[in-house]
Amino acid sequence: GLPLIGRYRPGVWYALALGQDPLANVSLAADLIGDAIVERDDRIALFGAPPLPSTWGALGAGLRWTTYWAGRLADRGERRRARVADRQEVSTVEFSSA
């Protein structure tokens, strides 16, 4: 496949997925990045990541946000239950050895 070559943010450039012929693709990436920096050449845009399709618009974004935070809250609850179980186990060990 094609390598992904582009600008992440001002001053940060990337060249990824150089494939089975990395020498040729590294040379291509170096030329494109160099030309983009020095000559302000925009040919590098041809090798950037394609835009991802939006899934269900605002509804999809809301569902992703809800799923993410539900997972975070579930993880927090699991960690809290594990800490309580550890404390109970430690206190049981202390009383049984006395």
Backbone torsions as a table, in degrees:
resi	resn	phi	psi	omega
1	GLY	NA	176.5	179.1
2	LEU	-77.8	144.1	174.4
3	PRO	-73.1	156.2	173.7
4	LEU	-98.1	117.9	-177.6
5	ILE	-131.9	131.1	179.4
6	GLY	178.8	-170.3	179.2
7	ARG	-107.4	125.0	178.5
8	TYR	-78.8	-48.6	175.2
9	ARG	-156.6	170.8	-178.2
10	PRO	-53.4	123.2	178.5
11	GLY	88.8	-5.2	-179.7
12	VAL	-124.1	115.8	-178.3
13	TRP	-115.0	156.3	179.8
14	TYR	-137.5	153.2	171.9
15	ALA	-141.5	110.3	-174.8
16	LEU	-123.7	162.1	174.5
17	ALA	55.2	58.1	-175.8
18	LEU	-76.0	-8.6	167.9
19	GLY	76.6	-159.6	-174.4
20	GLN	-80.3	-14.5	178.4
21	ASP	-120.9	67.8	-171.2
22	PRO	-65.5	-29.4	-177.0
23	LEU	-62.9	-45.3	178.9
24	ALA	-66.8	-42.0	-178.2
25	ASN	-70.2	-33.9	176.4
26	VAL	-65.6	-40.8	178.1
27	SER	-63.4	-44.0	177.2
28	LEU	-60.5	-46.3	-179.6
29	ALA	-61.2	-43.8	-179.6
30	ALA	-62.5	-43.5	179.2
31	ASP	-63.8	-45.0	-178.3
32	LEU	-66.3	-44.2	-179.8
33	ILE	-66.5	-42.9	178.0
34	GLY	-60.3	-46.2	179.0
35	ASP	-65.0	-36.8	179.5
36	ALA	-65.6	-37.5	-178.9
37	ILE	-76.0	-50.4	-172.0
38	VAL	-79.6	-46.7	-172.8
39	GLU	-103.2	1.7	-177.6
40	ARG	56.0	39.6	-179.7
41	ASP	-80.6	132.5	-176.4
42	ASP	-99.8	12.3	177.5
43	ARG	-61.8	-21.7	-179.3
44	ILE	-62.4	-24.0	180.0
45	ALA	-62.0	-23.8	178.5
46	LEU	-66.1	-23.5	-176.2
47	PHE	-105.0	6.9	179.4
48	GLY	-75.0	167.2	178.7
49	ALA	-67.0	136.4	177.7
50	PRO	-68.8	150.1	179.0
51	PRO	-65.5	140.6	179.0
52	LEU	-80.2	139.2	179.3
53	PRO	-69.0	143.8	178.5
54	SER	-79.2	133.8	179.6
55	THR	-100.7	111.3	175.9
56	TRP	61.9	21.7	174.1
57	GLY	55.4	-131.6	-177.1
58	ALA	-66.7	-34.4	178.4
59	LEU	-63.4	-43.6	178.1
60	GLY	-62.3	-41.6	178.5
61	ALA	-63.2	-42.0	178.1
62	GLY	-64.1	-40.5	178.1
63	LEU	-65.9	-41.5	178.1
64	ARG	-63.2	-43.1	-179.9
65	TRP	-62.4	-45.8	-179.6
66	THR	-63.4	-43.3	179.6
67	THR	-63.5	-42.6	179.7
68	TYR	-60.0	-51.3	-176.3
69	TRP	-71.5	-30.4	174.9
70	ALA	-64.4	-40.6	176.8
71	GLY	-64.5	-41.3	178.4
72	ARG	-62.2	-44.3	179.3
73	LEU	-65.7	-39.0	177.9
74	ALA	-63.9	-41.8	177.7
75	ASP	-62.6	-41.3	179.6
76	ARG	-62.4	-42.1	177.7
77	GLY	-63.4	-40.7	178.2
78	GLU	-63.8	-42.4	178.7
79	ARG	-63.9	-41.3	179.4
80	ARG	-63.7	-44.5	178.3
81	ARG	-62.9	-37.9	179.0
82	ALA	-66.0	-40.5	178.4
83	ARG	-64.1	-42.9	178.9
84	VAL	-63.2	-43.4	179.4
85	ALA	-63.3	-39.3	177.7
86	ASP	-63.9	-42.5	179.3
87	ARG	-63.9	-41.9	179.3
88	GLN	-65.1	-38.5	179.0
89	GLU	-65.6	-41.7	178.9
90	VAL	-65.3	-43.7	-179.1
91	SER	-67.4	-33.5	177.0
92	THR	-66.2	-40.8	179.1
93	VAL	-65.6	-40.3	-179.3
94	GLU	-64.9	-41.9	-178.8
95	PHE	-71.7	-34.7	-177.2
96	SER	-74.0	-23.0	-179.5
97	SER	-87.2	-8.9	-176.5
98	ALA	-78.5	NA	NA
